[in-house]
Amino acid sequence: MSAANSLDLLVIGATGSQGRAVIRRVLEAGHRVRGLTRDPRSKAALALAARGVTLRQGDLDDSSSVEEAMRGVDGVYLVTDFFKNGIAGEIRQGKGVADLCAKLGVKHLVHASVNGANRASGVHHFDSKGEIERHIEALQLPATFLRPAVFLEDLTEKQYFPPASWGMMPKLVGPDRPVKWVSVEDIGVAAATVFARRDEFLGKAIPLVGDEKSMTEARAIFSRVRGKRPFALPMPTFLFRRLISEDLVLMWEWLASHSMDGDVATTRTLVPQPLDMETWLRTRAQ
């Protein structure tokens, strides 16, 4: 990429799994990256700094710190965290970032939403992201919405507590009902694409799907790739709802009767080779 086409980008949630994936891809594309993080001295933040990311300390509940980090950038990648902040907290933070983008005239906001945000699903973390989307639209911001399906990382990454997915999804979604999946890595590829092809994707909401597999198929793939069955932790639904997450129960119950939007063919408009479940598991096993 020529210097003339290089962008200054702010990635919010830089040290999270999505933020890191986006940063990898936009750096590869030749852009300059600022990473917003609460702790620039953390191991994850220092690893980003070693790759050339300019770290900016800030908190989404401290608008002045976010404004300072955002000043002068061409684009912003926004990811919010329902499971840490709850419905009201996620909406407040997302709307706050959108308001700052409007104030500072940011040319492109890429919002990490979710597949189902437009569906009035009753799933709280779908509905909260949908409210953020509508606020962005009401401000008439130059924006793109990425709507990923269920994360493949739910099946293996500790932060997503895989035993819950393996134990509860077959029970609540149904063992043979197809589920749409996408890898966080491919969300990063999609983000880099929409930043590079801004005019093409402004005003669009794009579902991201890398594969469609039931939990029965997922279990067979996992066993074939890893040579063992995945560890599952089934429990009574009321207990899971109380101890782990009510909203995951709501999502899985919704998936039992609703299909997420999009397909692999649509995703290829942004991600030339989206990872299917088996390919993704093999890359994680290396």
N, C-alpha and C positions, 0 to 999 in steps of 0.2 A: 504494500500500500504506500502511496506517495504521502509525503508530509502534508500536502494540501488536503488529502482525504482523511487524515487522522483526526480522531475526535477526542475531546476531553470528556470522560465519563465518570459519574459518581455511582458506585455500587453500594447500596444500603444493605446492611446485613452481610458485610464482606466476608466475615469468618464463618458463616453458616455454610451448609452444604450447597445450597443454590448459589449463594454469593461467590463461593470459591469456583464453582463450575463456570459461572458467567465470566469471572475475572480471567480464568485460564483462556477462554475462547476470545475474549476481546483483546487481551494482550497478544495472542497469536496473530490477530488481525491487524496489529500495529497501532492500536489506540493507546492513549494515556489514561491511566486509571487512578482515581481516588477511591479509597475504601473507608467507609464510615464504620467505626467500631467503638464499643464502649471502653475497651481495654487495648490500647495499642501495644502494650507490653506482653500480651498473651502469646503463647507459642504459635498459635494459628496466625495471629496478626504479624508477628515477626517473620514468619515464613512468607507471607504476602509481600512484606517490605523487601525481602531478599530477592523477590522476582521483579521488583521495580514499581510496586504499588505505593502511592503516596497515602500514608495512613492519616485519617482525620478522626480525632476523638469526638464522639457525639452520642447523643441519646435521642430517640424519636420523641420522647416526652420533654425534650429541651429544644424548642424550636430555634433558638439563637445558635446553638451548636450545629444544627442541621443546615441552617441558612448559611453559615460561614463556610461549611464544607461544600455546599452546592453552588456558591457564587462563582460565576464564570464558566460553568460546565455547559457542554452541548447536549448531554443526555443524562438521564437518571434511570437506574434500575431499582425498582422498589419491591422488596419482599417484606411482608409483615408476618407476625407469628401469633396466630390465634391461641395456640396451646400454652403459650407463656403469658399472654396478655388478656385473654378472654374476648368476648364480643365487643364490649364497649371500648376496651383498650386498643384492639386491632383497628376498629373503625376510626377512633380518634387519631391514632398514629398515621394511618393511611391518608385520611383527609388532610391532616396537617402537612404531610409531604406534598400533596397535590396543591394545597394553598400556596406553599412556598414556590413550587414550580410556576404557578401563575404569577406570583409576585415578581420573580426573577426572570421571567420570560424564557424558561428552559425550552429548547426546541424539540425535545423528544423525551417523553416519559414512557418507559416500558414497565408495565405493572404485572408482577407475578401473581395472577389471580388463581382460579381453580376451575376445572371442568365441572360445570353445574352451577356456577355463580349466577347464571341468568335464568335459573329454573324455579325459583321460589320453592326450594326443596324441603325447607324446615331443618336442614342440616346447618348448624350454627356457623361453622367456618366456611361454608359455601355462601350463606346469606350475608355474612359480614363483608366478604370480599366483593359480593355483588353491590353492596351499598357503597363501597369505595369506588367501584367502577362507575356507578351512576353519578357520584360526586365529581369524578374526573370529567365525565361527559358534560355535566352541567356547567363546569368551568370552561368548557370548550378548549381543553388542552390538546396539543398535538401529542397523541398517545397511542400506544398499542397494548392490547391485553393478551397475555399468554395464559391459556387455560389448560394446564397439565392434568392428565388423568392420574390414577393412583400411582404412587411412586414404587418403582421396582425396589428401591432401597428399603421399603417396609419389610421386605422378605429377609434381609440380611444385616442391616446396619443397626448397631446397638441403640443409637439414639431414637430409633423408631420402634424399639421393643418388638422384634420379629416374632417371638413366641405368641404374642397376642394375635398377630395377623394369622399365623398358621393355626392357632387354636380356635379363634372366634369367627374368622371370615367364612370358613366352610359351613359353620353353624348358622350364621345370620344372613349371609349372601346366598348360600346354597352351594354345595360342593361342585356342581356341574354347570353353574351359571357363568357364562363368559364375563370377564372383567377386563376393562381397558387399563393398560399400564404404560408408563413412560419412565425413563431414567432421568435422574437429575442432571446427568452429564448432557443429555440431549436438550434439556431446558437451556443449558448454557450455550449450546450450538444455536438454538433458535433465537436466543437473545442477541448473539453476535450478528446473526443474519438480519434481524429487523433493524438493528442500529445501522448496519451497512447499507440497507435498502429502505431507508426511512420513508421515502415518498410512497413506495409501494404498499407499505403496511400501516400507514397512519389511519387511525379510526377503525382499525380492524380488531376483532377478537378471534383468536386462533386456538382451536383445541389441539392439544399435543398428545398423540397416541403412538407408542412404539410397538405395541403388541396387544393381543386380546387372548387371554387364557383363563380358564376356570381354575379354581384352587386344586381340583383333582389333577389337571394337567400340570399345574405349577409344582405340585408335590412330586410328580413323576419326573419332571425336568430337573428339579433340585436333586433328587436321589441319583439320577443318571450322572449329573455333573459333579456332585460332591461325594458320591459313593456312600451316602447315608441319608436317612430320612431327616427332614427338618424337625427341630424341637418345637413342639406345640404345647401351648398352655391353655387348654379349654377351661372354662369356669362358668358357673351360672351367670346368665346375662345381668341379673340385678346386681350381682357382686362386682362384675367387671365395670358396670355403669358407675357404681359407687366408688370403687377403689382406683380404677384406671382412667376411664374417659367415657362420659355420657355421649360426647359428640362422635366418637368413633362408632359407637353402637348406632347412633342415628344415621351415620353415613352408610354403614354396612346394611342396615335395614332398608335404606333407600335404594341401594344397589341391587337388592333382591328383586325389585320390581321396576327399576329404571335403568336405562343404559346411558352412559356418558356420551357426549357428542364426539364427532370426528372419527378419523380412521388413519391408518398408516399412510395411505396415499396423500391425504391432505398434509400430514406432517412433513412429508418429503419436499413440500414447497419451501420449507425452512431448513429441514435437516435431511441432507441427501441420503444418508444411510442410518436411519434410526435403529437403535439397538433393540432386538427382540429379547425375550426373557432368557433364552438359552445362551445367546451370545453375551448378554450382560452378565449372567452368572459365571460364565467361563472367564470373562475378563476380571471379575472380582476374585476368582480363585487363583489367579496367577501370582 
